[in-house]
């Protein structure tokens, strides 16, 4: 079964030989729409290649759909995020497009190809990157990284940017990697199927991470790689109690996040009100009442203490 790029080769070969009936107004790396006249579909494209307009069947209930249109599978999956999708060739009375896609459960026709190197006037260019890089085209990440270009299309390379005809493809680094050059098997012009690869090297820069106590005492320092969330390795830090409060460690400010540069994290604490024990005793040492009060609160005895009389005196609380 032909790939998406091979379907495009067939279209481009036919368009090259029928320039008066073919308007390639939307030819890009991932899109290949050709506007053609109704007579060219009936008399040239469909007849010469013997591609009938068989329509398809719906994914929901297998009923007929797209009758009077040609739908032909390719062997090319569509997009890294949709592995269940596949590209297919679409034909109707006004245009042909090899860039359509649908779920594999959709009922489309299958047409096999026989390789014939002399039958094409274009070649497949495949773009790739090593780990750590992505490819941008017109500011958007490129997911379909192969497409056909006319033989003789000029190629130029400037750093991470590859220019093919009037299209520009730029290899950029993911976080923590740097561009290190490009391998290009295409030469100065496209003559045969070729590949251009942007190379990246991991560059996990390390940054100084400091953990300090609330009073700015340094608790821990170390170099941590870019993108790694730092961690404090010691026991929980402490803060001395005040007359009114004790303190419980509650975390770090700012919140720990993946390293992007030098950073300092400061310990934070939750205050807990400090309680004091107040004892009321009689003059003979007898414990009369015990209270637990926070700092600054005046204790109050409930009741009136007493003392037993002796032979000489009686006693009243003074």
Residue pairs with C-beta under 8 A, 6 or more apart in sequence:
1 73
1 74
1 75
1 110
1 111
1 112
1 113
2 10
2 74
2 75
2 111
2 112
2 113
3 74
3 75
3 76
4 74
4 75
4 76
4 87
4 98
4 99
4 144
4 146
5 76
5 124
5 146
5 147
5 148
6 74
6 113
7 72
7 74
7 89
7 98
8 32
8 98
8 122
8 147
8 148
9 120
9 122
9 124
9 148
10 49
10 113
11 32
11 34
11 96
11 98
12 24
12 32
12 120
12 121
12 122
12 148
12 150
13 119
13 120
13 121
13 122
14 22
14 44
14 45
14 48
14 49
15 22
15 24
15 34
16 121
16 150
18 40
18 44
21 36
21 37
21 39
21 40
21 44
22 34
22 35
22 36
22 40
23 34
23 35
23 36
24 32
24 33
24 34
25 33
25 34
25 35
26 32
26 33
27 33
27 34
28 147
28 167
29 125
29 127
29 137
29 142
29 144
29 145
29 146
29 147
29 167
29 169
30 99
30 142
30 143
30 144
30 147
31 97
31 99
32 97
32 98
32 99
32 147
32 148
33 95
33 96
33 97
33 99
34 95
34 96
34 97
35 94
35 95
36 45
36 94
36 95
36 96
38 93
38 94
41 91
41 92
41 93
41 96
45 51
45 91
45 96
46 52
46 53
46 70
46 91
51 70
51 72
51 91
51 111
52 70
52 109
53 68
53 69
53 70
53 91
53 92
54 70
54 71
54 109
55 64
55 65
55 66
55 67
55 68
55 69
55 71
56 64
56 65
56 66
56 69
56 71
56 106
56 107
56 108
56 109
57 63
57 64
57 65
57 106
57 107
58 64
58 65
58 106
58 107
59 102
59 103
59 105
59 106
59 107
62 107
68 92
68 93
69 90
69 91
69 92
70 89
70 90
70 91
70 92
70 109
71 88
71 89
71 90
71 91
71 100
71 106
71 108
71 109
72 88
72 89
72 91
72 108
72 109
72 110
72 111
73 86
73 88
73 89
73 108
73 109
73 110
74 86
74 87
74 88
74 89
74 98
75 86
76 86
76 87
76 146
77 83
77 85
77 86
77 87
78 85
78 86
78 87
78 101
78 144
79 85
79 101
79 143
79 144
80 143
81 143
84 103
84 104
85 101
85 102
85 103
85 104
86 101
86 102
86 103
86 104
87 98
87 99
87 100
87 101
88 100
88 101
88 102
88 108
89 96
89 97
89 98
89 100
90 96
90 97
90 98
90 100
102 108
121 150
121 151
122 148
122 149
122 150
122 151
122 190
123 148
123 149
123 151
123 190
123 191
123 192
123 193
123 194
124 146
124 147
124 148
124 193
124 194
125 146
125 147
125 148
125 149
125 164
125 186
125 190
125 193
125 194
125 195
125 196
126 145
126 146
126 193
126 194
126 195
126 196
127 135
127 142
127 145
127 146
127 162
127 169
127 195
127 196
127 197
127 198
128 145
128 195
128 196
128 197
128 198
129 135
129 171
129 197
129 198
129 199
129 200
130 197
130 198
130 199
130 200
131 177
131 200
131 202
132 173
132 174
132 176
132 177
132 200
132 201
132 202
133 171
133 172
133 173
133 174
133 177
133 179
133 198
133 199
133 200
134 141
134 142
134 171
134 172
134 174
135 141
135 142
135 145
135 169
135 170
135 171
135 172
135 198
136 142
136 169
136 170
136 171
136 172
137 167
137 168
137 169
137 170
138 168
142 169
149 164
149 165
149 190
150 165
150 190
151 189
151 190
151 191
152 189
152 190
152 191
153 164
153 165
153 189
153 190
154 163
154 164
154 165
154 188
154 189
155 162
155 163
155 164
155 184
155 186
155 187
155 188
155 189
155 190
155 196
156 162
156 163
156 188
157 163
157 182
157 184
157 196
159 179
160 170
160 171
160 172
160 179
160 182
160 198
161 168
161 169
161 170
161 171
162 168
162 169
162 170
162 171
162 182
162 184
162 196
162 198
163 169
164 190
171 179
171 182
171 198
171 200
172 179
173 179
173 200
174 200
175 226
175 227
176 202
176 203
176 204
176 205
176 226
176 227
177 200
177 201
177 202
177 203
178 200
178 201
178 203
179 198
179 199
179 200
180 199
180 200
180 201
181 199
182 196
182 197
182 198
182 199
183 195
183 196
183 197
183 199
184 194
184 195
184 196
184 197
185 194
185 195
185 196
186 194
186 195
186 196
187 194
204 225
204 226
204 227
205 225
205 226
206 223
206 224
206 225
206 226
207 223
207 224
207 226
207 259
207 260
207 261
207 262
207 263
208 221
208 222
208 223
208 262
209 221
209 222
209 223
209 224
209 230
209 259
209 262
209 263
209 264
209 265
210 218
210 220
210 221
210 263
210 264
210 265
211 218
211 219
211 220
211 221
211 232
211 252
211 264
211 265
211 267
212 218
212 219
212 264
212 265
212 266
212 267
213 219
213 237
213 239
213 266
213 267
214 239
214 266
214 267
214 268
214 269
215 239
219 232
219 234
219 237
219 267
220 232
220 233
220 234
222 230
224 230
224 259
225 259
226 259
226 260
227 258
227 259
227 260
228 258
228 259
229 256
229 257
229 258
229 259
230 256
230 259
230 263
230 265
231 256
232 252
232 265
236 249
237 249
237 267
238 247
238 249
239 247
239 249
239 267
239 269
240 247
241 247
241 274
242 274
243 274
243 295
244 273
244 274
244 294
244 295
244 296
245 271
245 272
245 273
245 274
246 271
246 272
246 274
247 269
247 270
247 271
247 272
248 269
248 270
248 272
249 267
249 268
249 269
250 268
250 269
250 270
251 267
251 268
252 265
252 266
252 267
252 268
253 265
253 266
253 268
254 263
254 265
256 265
273 294
273 295
274 294
274 295
275 292
275 293
275 294
276 292
276 293
276 294
276 295
277 290
277 291
277 292
278 290
278 291
278 292
278 293
278 299
279 287
279 289
279 290
280 287
280 288
280 289
280 290
280 291
280 299
280 301
280 305
281 287
281 288
282 288
282 305
282 307
283 307
284 307
288 301
288 303
288 305
289 301
289 302
289 303
291 299
293 299
304 317
305 317
306 315
306 317
307 315
307 317
308 315
309 315
